[in-house]
Amino acid sequence: MTEAGAAGSESLDAPVIQHRLSAEGADELLLAGVNDVHLKALARLGDLRVILRNDQLILSGDVEAVERCTPVVQRMIRMAQLRRSFDLADVERFFAEAESEPLAQVPESDDEVVALPGARKVIRPKSKGQKEYLSAIRKNDIVVGIGPAGTGKTYLGVAMAVDALARKQVRRIILTRPAVEAGEALGFLPGDIRDKVDPYLRPLYDALEDMLPTDRMRRAIEEHTIEIAPLAYMRGRTLSDAFLILDEAQNATTAQMKMFLTRLGLNSRTVITGDKTQIDLPRPQESGLLEIERILKSVDGIDFVYLTESDVVRHRLVKEIIRAYAEHDNGVEKDG
């Protein structure tokens, strides 16, 4: 038997009830977590007592707490039955999502999975927004993913690009970013032009390294099957049979954005990612991301997906930091 309890979960003022949910067929380690970390999180976040005993997960607490916690527990049990791993951050996210809307059912099939040959892990969407984002990429030639840091915009886009390359749907991947100085002076960095530019492209390398064995990634880059370059290097090219990703698009000027979009050749797909709250251009209103949001929404074949703080999958504090900055910025605007 495994038990976890929350302080004050059995108030003298509220009647205590027990609700038993069948966990038959669930992987107990996945469900409870290492050292019961998932059950402890349930108890803490749900303000109740949690017991895992004989293929049953028992919730004890007041009626409101049990009702609030039940859909989260059902999702965890189903994922453990399907042998789908989740972590403490996922449990916290399940609670946050359940507070705003009913939790979506865990899909029975792996249609949403991005399973890459030789990848270190299977990639699945971890939120409703991420699910919509992957679905949009599958259905449209151009997808614009807009949202705060940590929502998986770049990571999932790169995963879909690698998947398309592995399935021979495209012949190459083009990953690009505008090399805009976010408070740093590019000209004063040491080294040649490659040394100066590579730090701006590092996040794209990081995503690839998480999805491909090092030797395979290096070979693909040497053979130009995968190309990582600053946005300025796209000028004058026609990119056919390619999967293009423009990252940090909020820092592309309107002229650069038009140039990039018109590079699209036959049998090519494009993912554009950006965060409207992190524009580093001298004149933020000249952001190409803001412009295409205004003028391309009605174009058939182009889809805009908006991710929010509820889709953040980094450290749990990232979500709180994003919320705090948003509240601060809103306060400054009102004061002004």
C-alpha positions in Angstrom: 0.0 0.0 0.0 1.2 3.5 -0.8 -0.3 6.5 0.9 0.2 10.3 0.7 -1.6 12.9 2.6 -2.0 16.7 2.7 -2.0 18.7 5.9 -5.4 20.0 6.7 -7.1 17.8 4.1 -9.6 16.5 6.6 -11.2 19.6 8.0 -13.6 19.3 11.0 -16.0 21.6 9.2 -16.3 19.5 6.0 -17.6 15.9 5.7 -14.9 13.5 4.6 -15.7 11.1 1.7 -13.8 8.4 0.0 -13.8 7.9 -3.8 -12.3 4.7 -5.2 -11.0 4.6 -8.8 -9.9 1.4 -10.4 -6.2 1.4 -11.4 -6.3 -2.2 -12.8 -3.7 -2.6 -15.5 -1.8 0.6 -14.7 1.9 0.5 -14.3 2.3 1.3 -10.6 5.7 3.0 -10.9 4.4 5.3 -13.7 1.3 6.1 -11.7 2.8 6.7 -8.3 6.2 8.1 -9.6 9.6 7.5 -8.1 9.3 7.7 -4.3 5.6 8.3 -4.8 6.2 11.8 -6.0 3.0 11.8 -8.2 0.8 10.7 -5.3 2.4 13.3 -3.0 1.7 16.0 -5.6 -1.9 14.8 -5.9 -2.3 15.1 -2.1 -0.7 18.5 -2.0 -2.5 20.0 -5.0 -5.8 18.4 -4.3 -5.7 19.0 -0.5 -6.7 15.4 0.2 -5.3 12.0 1.2 -4.3 9.5 -1.6 -3.9 5.8 -1.2 -2.9 3.3 -3.8 -3.9 -0.2 -2.7 -4.8 -3.4 -4.6 -5.3 -1.9 -8.0 -7.4 0.9 -6.5 -6.5 4.6 -6.0 -8.5 6.0 -3.1 -9.1 9.7 -2.6 -10.2 10.9 0.8 -11.2 14.5 1.5 -14.1 16.9 1.3 -16.5 16.6 -1.6 -15.2 19.6 -3.5 -11.6 18.4 -3.3 -12.4 14.9 -4.4 -14.5 16.1 -7.3 -11.7 18.5 -8.4 -9.1 15.9 -8.2 -11.0 13.0 -9.9 -10.5 13.9 -13.6 -6.8 14.5 -13.0 -6.5 11.0 -11.4 -8.5 9.4 -14.2 -6.1 10.9 -16.7 -3.0 9.7 -14.8 -4.4 6.2 -14.5 -5.2 6.0 -18.2 -1.7 7.2 -19.1 -0.2 4.6 -16.7 -2.4 1.9 -18.3 -1.2 2.9 -21.8 2.4 2.9 -20.4 2.8 6.6 -21.2 5.2 8.3 -18.9 4.6 11.6 -17.2 6.4 13.6 -14.6 5.7 16.0 -11.7 5.4 19.0 -14.0 2.7 17.1 -16.0 0.7 16.4 -12.9 0.8 20.1 -12.0 -0.2 20.9 -15.5 -3.2 18.5 -15.4 -4.5 20.4 -12.4 -4.0 23.7 -14.0 -5.8 22.6 -17.2 -8.7 21.0 -15.2 -9.4 24.3 -13.5 -10.0 26.1 -16.8 -11.7 23.4 -18.9 -12.5 19.7 -18.9 -9.4 17.6 -19.5 -9.2 16.0 -22.9 -9.3 12.2 -23.0 -6.0 10.4 -23.4 -5.9 9.2 -27.1 -6.0 5.4 -27.4 -3.8 5.4 -30.5 -0.4 6.9 -31.2 -1.6 9.1 -34.1 -0.3 12.2 -32.3 3.1 10.6 -31.6 6.2 11.8 -33.4 8.4 8.6 -33.4 11.7 9.4 -35.0 14.1 6.7 -36.2 17.0 6.5 -33.8 15.5 9.2 -31.6 16.3 9.1 -27.9 12.6 9.3 -27.0 9.1 9.3 -28.4 7.7 12.8 -28.7 4.1 13.5 -27.8 2.2 16.7 -27.3 1.8 17.5 -23.6 -1.0 20.0 -23.7 -4.1 20.8 -25.7 -2.3 23.7 -27.4 0.6 21.5 -28.4 -1.8 18.9 -29.8 -3.5 21.6 -32.0 -0.1 22.8 -33.1 1.0 19.4 -34.3 -2.3 18.8 -36.0 -2.0 22.2 -37.8 1.5 21.3 -39.1 0.2 18.0 -40.5 -2.7 19.7 -42.3 -1.2 23.0 -43.6 1.7 24.1 -45.8 2.4 27.1 -43.6 1.8 27.2 -39.8 2.6 30.1 -37.6 3.0 29.2 -33.9 2.8 32.1 -31.5 3.3 31.9 -27.8 5.6 32.4 -24.8 8.9 30.7 -24.1 8.7 27.1 -23.0 5.6 26.1 -25.0 7.5 23.8 -27.4 7.0 25.9 -30.5 10.5 25.3 -31.9 11.1 21.8 -30.4 7.9 20.3 -31.9 8.4 22.1 -35.2 11.9 20.6 -35.5 10.5 17.2 -34.5 7.9 17.4 -37.4 10.7 18.4 -39.8 12.9 15.5 -38.8 9.8 13.2 -39.1 9.0 14.5 -42.6 12.7 13.9 -43.7 12.7 10.4 -42.3 9.5 9.6 -44.2 11.1 11.0 -47.4 8.3 13.6 -47.6 11.0 16.3 -48.1 14.6 16.1 -49.1 16.1 18.6 -46.7 15.4 20.7 -43.6 16.2 24.4 -43.5 16.3 26.0 -40.0 16.8 29.7 -39.7 16.7 32.6 -37.3 17.2 36.3 -37.6 20.5 37.3 -36.0 19.2 40.2 -34.0 21.1 41.5 -31.1 19.1 41.1 -27.9 21.2 43.6 -25.9 24.5 42.2 -27.0 26.8 43.7 -29.6 27.3 41.1 -32.4 30.2 43.0 -33.9 32.3 42.8 -30.7 32.0 39.0 -30.4 35.3 37.1 -31.0 36.0 35.0 -34.0 34.9 34.9 -37.7 31.4 35.3 -39.0 30.5 31.7 -38.2 31.7 32.1 -34.6 29.6 35.3 -34.3 26.4 33.8 -35.7 26.4 30.3 -34.2 25.3 31.4 -30.7 22.1 32.7 -32.2 21.5 29.4 -33.9 22.4 27.3 -30.8 18.8 26.5 -29.8 18.2 24.9 -33.2 21.2 22.7 -32.8 20.0 21.8 -29.3 16.7 20.6 -30.6 18.3 18.5 -33.3 20.8 17.0 -30.8 17.8 15.8 -28.7 16.3 14.0 -31.7 19.1 12.6 -33.7 22.3 10.6 -32.9 25.3 12.9 -33.0 26.9 11.2 -35.9 23.7 11.2 -38.0 23.1 14.9 -37.3 26.7 15.8 -38.1 26.6 13.8 -41.4 23.2 15.4 -42.4 24.7 18.9 -41.8 27.9 18.1 -43.7 25.8 16.8 -46.7 23.5 19.8 -46.5 20.4 17.6 -45.9 20.0 19.8 -42.8 21.0 23.4 -43.1 21.1 25.9 -40.2 21.7 29.5 -41.2 20.8 33.1 -40.4 17.7 34.4 -42.1 19.8 36.8 -44.2 21.3 33.8 -46.0 17.9 32.8 -47.4 17.7 35.8 -49.8 17.7 34.9 -53.5 17.0 31.2 -53.0 14.1 29.0 -54.1 13.6 26.2 -51.6 11.8 23.2 -53.0 11.2 19.7 -51.4 12.1 21.3 -48.1 10.8 21.7 -44.6 11.5 25.3 -43.5 11.5 26.6 -39.9 11.8 30.3 -39.1 12.4 30.6 -35.4 12.2 33.8 -33.3 10.1 35.3 -36.1 9.2 38.3 -34.0 12.7 39.6 -34.7 12.3 39.4 -38.5 11.5 42.7 -40.1 8.5 43.0 -42.4 10.9 42.9 -45.5 12.7 39.8 -44.1 9.4 38.0 -43.5 8.2 38.7 -47.0 11.5 37.5 -48.4 11.4 34.3 -46.4 7.8 33.5 -47.3 8.4 33.9 -51.0 11.3 31.4 -50.8 8.8 28.6 -50.6 9.1 26.2 -53.6 7.2 23.1 -54.8 6.5 20.4 -52.2 7.8 22.6 -49.3 6.3 23.3 -45.9 7.0 26.0 -43.4 6.7 26.5 -39.7 7.1 30.0 -38.3 7.5 30.4 -34.5 7.6 33.6 -32.4 6.8 35.3 -29.2 5.2 38.8 -29.5 6.3 39.7 -26.0 10.0 39.4 -26.8 10.6 41.6 -29.8 14.2 42.9 -29.9 13.9 45.1 -33.0 14.7 48.8 -32.5 11.2 49.5 -33.8 9.0 46.7 -32.5 6.0 47.7 -34.7 8.1 46.7 -37.7 8.1 43.0 -36.7 7.2 40.8 -39.6 5.4 38.4 -37.2 2.9 41.2 -36.2 2.4 42.0 -39.9 1.6 38.5 -41.1 -0.8 38.1 -38.2 -2.7 41.0 -39.6 -2.6 40.3 -43.4 -2.4 36.5 -43.8 -5.0 35.1 -41.5 -7.6 34.6 -44.2 -5.2 32.9 -46.7 -6.2 29.3 -47.3 -3.4 26.8 -46.3 -1.9 29.1 -43.6 -2.9 28.4 -40.1 -2.1 30.4 -36.9 -1.9 28.5 -33.6 -1.7 30.4 -30.3 0.0 28.7 -27.4 -0.4 30.1 -23.9 1.2 29.8 -20.4 -0.9 26.7 -19.9 1.2 25.0 -22.6 4.5 25.7 -20.9 6.4 22.4 -20.4 9.6 23.7 -18.9 10.3 24.1 -15.2 7.1 24.9 -13.3 8.5 28.3 -12.4 8.7 29.3 -16.0 4.9 29.5 -16.1 4.8 31.7 -13.0 7.5 34.0 -14.4 5.6 34.5 -17.6 2.4 35.2 -15.7 4.3 37.7 -13.4 5.8 39.6 -16.3 2.4 39.7 -18.1 0.8 41.2 -15.0 3.6 43.7 -14.6 3.4 44.8 -18.2 -0.4 45.2 -18.1 0.0 47.3 -14.9 2.6 49.5 -16.7 0.3 50.0 -19.7 -2.6 51.0 -17.4 -0.5 53.5 -15.5 0.8 55.0 -18.7 
